[in-house]
Amino acid sequence: MTTSNQQLLERRLKVLPRGLGVSFPIFAAKAKNSEIWDVEGNRYIDFVGGIGVLNTGHSHPKIVAAVGEQIQKFSHTSAQIANYESYVELCEKLCDKAPISGEKKAFLLTTGAETVENAIKIARAKTGRAGVIAFIGGWHGRTLLTMGLTGKVIPYKKSYGPMPASIFHAAFPSPATGVSETEALKDLEMIFKADIDPSEVAAMIIEPVQGEGGFHQLTPSFAKELRRICDQHGIVLIFDEVQCGFGRTGTLFASEQLGVEPDLITCAKSLAGGYPISGLIGRADIMDAPQAGGLGGTYAGSPLGTVAALKVLEIMEEENLLERSRHIGDTIAAFLDALAHPNITHIRHKGAMLAFDLVDAEGKPDAAAATALKNKAFENGLLLATCGMYFNTVRVMVPLTVEDSVLAEALDIIKHALP
């Protein structure tokens, strides 16, 4: 049996395409809560969480037990062939908890990109229109449609054109990017003047907190303006909560903090604690727009994922993970503030969804410094992720179940790894 990371890397290089990148030259052998051990026995604290998937930690025992019990019964039927109760129960709970008033419906898919694609399909079916407004820096997936929605070219869109038609990107307001809300609204207005009439726009999609774009936060005031514009022109407003949902921001859905109701909400990633499942929740009249058979997917709403997601919702309440999320975010932000590091700027967080930027002596984005921090942290046993339009943002996606002692250890590694 292979026990060397290097041997496995050499095998990987021979059979996996270059485009499938990997952040760290290790192979996981086991993981528990917020820690990973590689095949050589090296331990790492996980501040990436499978890219925001593991809010309830690696292999939470209650999730493991639920999936183990389900797999003894059946692992797959396809929900379009034979129903199972856990699918319906999960949709009931999602509808109950989603911050949308009135009658709601939900259905399940497999990935975040799938749920985003289906949100656009449903919006187009409802409105009879084709256009979509997305936002610069937004992340919505890697399929052709969701890649078109994503507001970042390298490495996600370069060489894959042409992108799908009728998608337009508006500015996302943020202090870190120097774009004001007034400027962003003017940019949106110019799209309506120069590119597409609002009467031809089916949907507007935005992340309440951007993921890959750099953890920039949608403000309540800007969200209210988007709601007003969508209501004025009959546009479906979609909040993409694939990364920021399920407790990451200190509330189950980040949009709960905006005081604005979307028409549709996408969710995935931490919905099922590591099992591949996603969901779309929305106003019943919109969700019912597609014809029978117009929605679905072979593996969509896997019974293993549904039982895992139901346990995630239980764990969130039993272990007070929403409060824990807020505590983690406040702890890390206070730590970074106390460092008063001259190259750290724009520390921002909602709950544990936290990021900060690294800049050079002139205040310009310093991608090399962010990479250096990530690499040095890795050498000392901490997995960190970077993001942002200029690749100089360090983001934290640690499990909300992380022990205080492990969190303190990780922060000490960051302190000594900073360039």
N, C-alpha and C positions, 0 to 999 in steps of 0.2 A: 504493500500500500504506500502511495506517495505521501511523504511527510514534509517535503520542502516546498516553500512558497515559490522558489525559483524554478523548480522542476515543473510545477503546475503552470507557472507563467509561460514557460517555454511551450508546453502543450497548448495552452490557450492561444498563443501567438500563431500557431500553425493552423488552427481550425476556426477561429473567430475573426470576423472582419475588422479592419482597422477602425471603422466608424463606431464600433461599440467600445467606447472608452471606459476606463476604470480609474477611480481616484487614487486608490492605494494598492500597492503590490502585494496584497495578502489574500489568503483564502480562509474564509471562516470555517471553523470546525464545530464551534458551539457558541451559544449566546444566552445570556440570562439578564433580564431587566435592562439595564443600561450599559452592559459590558459584553464584549466580544472577545473570544479567544481564537487565534488562527491555528493552522495545522501544525505549527511549530511550538505551540503552547504560549505564545506571546499574548498578553492581555491588553485590551484597548477599551477606553471609555468612549461610548458612542454618543456623540453630539450631532449625528446626522439622522439617526433613526430610520434608516432605509428610505431617505428623502421624505421625511415627514409622515411616515407610515405607522410608526410605533409609539403613539402617544401612551398606550398602555404597556409599553416595554416589550422586550423580546420574550416570547414563550410564557406569557402570563398563565399561571397554572389553571385558572378558571376557563380560559379560552382553550387551552390544550385539552382539558377534560371534555368540554362541550363538543369540540371537533372530533375527538376520539370516539365519543359516544355516537355522534352522527354517522361517522364513517363505517361503523358496524352495521348501520341500518341501510344506508345507500349513499353514494357519493355524487350521483348525477342522474337526473331524469330528463332535463331540459324543462324549464318552467312553462314552455309553450306546448309541451306534450302531456305532462302529468304534473299537476300542481302539488305543492307541499305547504304545510301550514306555516313554517318558519318564514317563508317568503312573504306571505300575507301579513304575519305579525310584525315583521320588520317594517314593512311599508306603513302599517298602522301607526307604529311608534314614530317613524320619521315624519309622517303627516302631523301627528300630535305635537311634536317638538319644534317643527320648522316655524320660523317667525313670519308666517303668512296667514292672514286672517281669512275667514270664510271656508268654503268647501275645498279640500285639497285632495290630490291623488299623487301617487308615487309609483315608480317601477325601478327595477334593478338591472344593472349591467355588470361589466367586468372591470373596466379601467376608467380612469379619469377622462381620457380622451374620448372614449365611447359616450360617456354621459354628456360631455360638452357637445359632441356631434349631434346627439339626439335632442338636446335642448334647441339647437339651431333648426333641426328638422321640424320639430314641433312648432317653433315660432313661425317658420315659413308656412307650415300647413294652416296655422291659425290665421295668419294675416294675408296670405296670398302674395306675399312680397319676397324679395330675394336678398336685399341688402343687409349687411351686418356692420355695426360699429364696434370695434375693439379699441384697446388703448396701448400706447407705447409702453414697452416694458412688461406687458401682460404675458402670462404663460398659460397656455391652454392645451398643449399636447403636441405629439409628434406625427400624427396622421396628416394626410394632405390638407384636409379642411382645418384641423386644429393648428397645424403648422402655419397656415395662412392667418389664423386669428392671433397667433403668438406675435408679440411685438418686439422681437429680437432676432436679428439675422444670424450672427455667428454664435455658436456653431449650428444652429437649428435649421436655417432656411437656405444657406448658401449652397448653390449647385442643384437645388431641387425645383427650381422654377419651371414654368410659370406657376405662381400661386393661384388659388381659386379666385374667381371674379367676385365683384360686389362686396369686398371686404375693405374697410377703411379704418385707419388708425388715428385716433385723437390723442392729444397730449394728456398725460396723467399728472395732476398737480402734486407737488411734494417739495418741502423745504430742501431736501437733499439734492434734488435735481434743479432747483431754482425756478420751477414752474409754478406760478400762482394759480389759484382757482379761477380768477378773472381771465387770465391768459388761456387756460385750458378750455374754458367755455367759449372764448372767441375762436379758438382752434376748431372746436366742434361746430360752431356756427359757420365757419368757412368751409368745412367739409360739406355741409348742407348747401352752401352757395356754389362751390366749385366742382363737387364730385358726385353727389347723389341727393335728390330731393328727399326730405324726411318721409314723404308719403310712399316712398319705395323701400324704406328700411323696415325689415322684419324684426330685428332684435338689436339690443345693445348689451354687450357682455363685459363684465368687469369683475376683478377680484377685490373683495373688501380689504384684503391685505395682499399686495403682490407677492408672489413667490420668487421665481427665478429673476424677476425684475429688480429685486432688492429689498423686499419687505416694506415697501412704501405703503402708507395707510390711506385708505379712502376716508375722507372726513364726512361727518354727518351733513355738513352744509353742502358739500359737493354732491353727495348722494341724493339729497333732497332736490337739487337742481336737475340731476339726471332723471329722477322720478317725475318731476314736473314736465320735462321735455318729452319723456316717453308717453306720459298721459296725454299731452297736447297733440301728439302725432300718431297715437295708436301703436306705439312701438313696445315690444315685449322686453322687459328689463330682466336680465339674467345676472345673478350673483354667482360667480364661480368660487365655490368654497372647497375645492378639492384639497388644497393644501392648508388653508387657514381654518378649516372646520374641525369639529369634534374635539373641542377643548383647547386647541393650541393657543387661542387668543384669550382664554379665561372665561369664555362663554361657549356653549355647545356649538353655536353658529356665530361667526364673527359679525354677521349682519344684525344680530340682536343689539349691538352697540351703536347702530347707526340711526335708529329711529325711523327707518325707511323700510317698507316692505317691497321685496322684488316680486316678480311674477313667477320666476323659476329659480331653483337653487340646485347646483350640482354638488355632489359630495363623493368622496372616494378615500384614497390613502388610509388615514387612521380609522375609517369607518369600521373596519373589521380586524384591527390589530395584527395586520400582516397577511391576511388572506385576501386574494384578489376579488374585490367586489366594489361596485360603485352604485350610486343612486341618483335619481332625478326626482325632485319634489316640486309641485307647482299648483297653481290654481286649476281647479277641476275643468273649467270650461276650456282652458288652453291645453291641458294635458290630453283632453279627449278629442282634440282636433284631427290627429291622423286617423286614417281608415283602419279597420281591423286587419291585422297582419302587417301593418306598417312599422311596427316597433318590435324589437326582440334581439335575440342573439343566442347561439347554441349554448354557451356557458353562462349566459347572463343570469345573475342571481343564483350562483352556485349554492347548493344547500350547505356546504361547508362554510362558505362565507356568511350566509344568513345567520347560522347559529353563532358564529364568531362575533358578528356585529351585535346580536342581541346581548351577548355577554359583555361586549364593550360598553354598551349603554348601562348595564347593571354596575359594572366596575366604576364607571364615571361617577355614579351616585354613591356607591358604597365606600369608595376610597377618597371622596371629595376632591376629584382631580381638577375640577374647574378652579377651586380655591388654590389647589396646589400649583396650577399653571400660573396664576397671578403671583404667587409667592416666588416661584422660580424666576419669572421675568423680573420682578422687583429686586431679587437678590443679585442676579447677574448685572442688571443695569447699575445698581449701587456699587458693585465691585468695579465696573468699568469707569464710573464717575470718579471713584476714589483713586484710581490709577493716575488720572489726569495726564494720560499719555499724549504727547504733543501731536502724534500722527493719527490718533483716533478721533473721529468726528461723527456727528449725526447718529448717536446711540438712540435707537427707537425700538419700542416694543408695545405690543398688546398681549398681555399675559406672557406666556413663555415664547411667543413668536417674536424673537429678538434678532436684531442685526446692528452692525456698526460698519462704518467705512474707514478705510485706511487711505491717508493722503500723504503727499510728500511735503517738503519744507515750504513749497509755494502754494500748498492747499489743493493741488491737482490730484485726481484719482491715481492711486499707486497700486496697480494690479500686482506688481512684483512683490510688494510688501505683504499683500494678502496671501499670495502663494507661499512666500517664505514663512509666514506664520503657520499656515496649514501644514507645511512640510516639517517644520520644527516641532509643532505639536504632535504630529504623527510619530516622530522619532522618540518622543517622550510618553507615548501611549494614549494619545487623544485624537479621535477622528473629528475633523472639522470640515465644513463645506463653505465654498465661496459662491458668489452670484453677483448679479447687477449688470447693468448695461456696460460698465467699464471694468468689470471683473475685480473690483476692489472692495466688495462688500463681503463681510464674514457673517454668516447666518447660523443661528443655533436652532436645532431641532431635536434636542435631547428628550428622551421619554419623560412624561410627566410623573412617572413612578420612580424616578431617580432618587437614590438615597442621599441625604444631606452630606454624608461623608464623601460620597463619590462626586457629588457636585462640587464640593470644596476642593477636592483633589484636582478636578478638571480646571477649575478657575486658577489654581496655582500653576498648572502647566501653561495656561494662556499667558499669565503674568510673566513667566520666565522665557516664553517663546516669542514674545513681541519683538520685532526688529528695532 
